Amino acid sequence: MRINVKALLLFSVFVVATCGLVYELVAGTLASYLLGDSVTQFSTIIGVYLFSMGIGSYLSKFFNRNLIAWFIQIEVLVAVVGGLSSSILFLLFNQVASFRIVLYMLVSLTGILVGLEIPLIMRILEDRFEFKDLVSKVFTFDYIGALLASVVFPLLLVPYLGLLRTSFFFGLMNAGVALWLCFFFSKEISWTRYLKTTCMLAIALLVAGFILSDRIMSFAESMAYADKIVYSVQSPYQRVVLTKNEHELRLFLNGNLQFSSADEYRYHEALVHPGLNAVPNPRQVLVLGGGDGLAVREILRYPGVEKVTLVDLDPEVTKIFKSHASLVALNQESLLSEKVEVINADAFQWLRENRKQFDFVVIDFPDPSNYSIGKLYSNVFYRLLENTLTPEGKVVIQATSPFVAPKSYWCVVNTLQSCGFSTLPYHAHVPSFGDWGFVLAQRKTNWQLNPDYPKELKFVDAASFAQMAVFPKDMPRVETEVNKLNNQVLVHYFEEEWAQFVN
């Protein structure tokens, strides 16, 4: 019996560690989705969580009686708070003025409760192990649980369960262990009936939440978006939401608008045609990002293009733009063309391994709102890009708004120039986004543009592009640092400038 008791309690340590780290990872991931800047969000949440665990460990000294019963009760509280945390945060994101206060309160409460558990279980076990064995075994199971959580979270939990179901699932694990302990130690605790009842109520609540996760998420998103949601999915990398009203479709990634069907042609014509039209006889074209196929649609207007290689990280994005009827109509079946090869891979790593050269490269990444994207605007990335271009080749980069974020925009230009590129900055008005910036770059120093654009274009022609290349007085060029991997100054510029605009 004593061996079974030891094994059960050590297994409880394993569950506590695994569930506790999962709740921490869920909070960090959710905060990075909703608030941006994943490095800052994860750093602050980990710090708050660990500090709160320290508070919980300190408070454990005030628990001197009925340790097993208290451990079970705290396990139930962890199950409910941790299991409901992601649903609460999603539901309140657009409903409270100080979302960060709610976020850190939940993280702190979870950390305090988890911090209480480990000291309590060590005191429960102290009569069953020698001290050195007690410490080594408890921390061994604690660290094994943490390792398991950190491995399965990105590989299995987020892709296949999503954040809400992951929280409910691990809440059920906490509550299940608590109920198991109730039955196992029923003769040693005085309020068994009460504890069993609370365990079963917690399990019922968490099971209901797990089953209704999709409805909870749909309800939360319906409050966050003005238009009807016609499609949503959680990929391993981001939350993909498509909305529709009488006039337009809108695509959102992690809550950020990517395009509106009402005016996306302005953006994509400005992105593709000034550069591609200036390349003599383009045959091989590379698109980095742009998994919606809208840039590819514009590229395929040139019959001489033999092949378009599209490299986009998220297979869920390219999948929906190959299969959803409205989106396939919008991109004119571009991703289904025999000329197009779709590769789902990290653009940085793919470019590092690529040995092929292209006549034209379109870089259509999201804005540099965090370090994982900021690296794709760095001098290291642009040096890799230089080897990808043919001698006459050109590259175009979307580079955020030169009006709202001038430092961010000119940082992209200056970083390209630091790598030996000759640049041609320009901008265009896109109603959904405002004034938006692009940068053309090439190895050669002299620019020769072609005034003859495809006739079917709605927006771009020689006259309109001449205006795009002029920056008025309120958008002057500014001096910036070069964006490097070891400073990621562009991300700091972007956060600082857009925060002022949003607030």
C-alpha positions, 0 to 999 in steps of 0.5 A: 500500500505504501508503494502505491501511495508514493506512486500516486503522490509522485504522479500528482506532482507530475500532473501539477507540473505538466498542467501548470506549465500548459496554463502558462504557455496558453496564457503566453500564446493567447497574449501574443495572439491578442496583444502582439509582440510574442517575446514581451508577452511570454517574458512578462507572463513567465516572470509574473507566473514564477513570482506568483508561484513564489508567493504560493510557496510562501503561503503554504507555510500557513497550512498545517492541518489536513494537508491532503484535503487542502491539496485536493481542494487547491487542485480543484481550484487550479483545474477550474481557474486554469481550465477556464482561463483561455475562455475568460480571456477570449471573452473579455478581450474586447469587453474590458478597458484594461485587458492586461489587468485581467490577464495578469490577475489570472496568471497570478492566481494560477501561479499562486495556486500551483506554487501552493501545491508543490510544498504541500505535497512535499510535506505530505510525502516527508514521512514516506521518503528520506529527505534527499530522496524526497527532494530528488523524486519530487523535482525529477517528476516536476521537471519531467512534467514540464518537459512533456508540456513544453514539447507537446504544446506546440506539436500536438495541443495547439494544432489539434485541440486549440487553446480553449480545448487545451485549457479544458483538457488539462483542467480535467487532468487536475480535477481527475487527479483530485477526485482520484485522491479523494477516493484513495485517501477517503479514510484519512480526510474528514470532509470527503463528501464535500471534496468529492462533490466539488471534484465532480462539479468541476469535472462536469463544468470542464467537460461541458466547456471542452464540448462547447469550445467551438461555440465559446470561441465563435461567440467570443469572435462574434463580439470581436468582429463587426461582420459575420464570421464565415470561416475560422480556424486555429493553425499552429501559427495563428488564428485565421478568421474570415468575415463577410458583409454585403460588400466585402470579405475581410481576412484577419490573422490574429485579429489583424486585418490582412485585406478587404476584397473591396480594395485589395486590388489597389494593394496587390497591383501596387505591390506587383506590377511596378517591379514585375513590369520592369523586368525584361522577359520574367520567367521565374517568380518567387513569392514569400508570404502572400499565401492568399494567392492575390499577389500570384493572381497579379503575376499570372497576368504576364503570360511569359511567366513560366513558374511561380514559387510561393513560400508561405509558412501556414498551410491553413492559409494556403488551404483555405485560399485553394478551397473556399469558393469565395476566396478562390473566386477572389484570387481567380484560382491562382493557387490552383494554376499549373504554373504555381508551386506552393511550399509551406515552409519558413521563408528564412530557412527556405531562402537559406537552403535555396540555390535557384535564382529568380527574375522577380521576388515579391515579399508580402510578409505581415508587418514586423510586429514581433521578433519572429517576423522582424528577422524577415526584414533584417540585413541577414535575410536581405543578404540571402535574398541577394543571392536569389536574384538573377543579375537583372532581377528585382524584388519588391517588399511591403514595408508598412505605412510611411505616414503612420510609421516613417521610422519603420518604413525608412528602416526597411529602405536603409537596411536594403541599402546597407546590403548593397541594393539600389532602392526605389521607395513608393507608396499607394493609398489603400482605403482599408489601410491608409497610405501604404509603403513599398520598396523596389530593390535591385542590384543595378544602380540605374532604374529603367521602368516600363510605362506599358502596364497590362490593360486590365489593371484597375489602379496602376498605370504609368501616371499613377506610379509616377505619383506613388514615387513622390513623397510629400512634405509630411512624409520625409525620409528619416534616418534610422538604424539598420535592422539586424538580427541582434538588435531587431530595431525595426520591431521597436520602431514599429511598436512605438509608432503604431502604438501612438496611432492606435491609442 
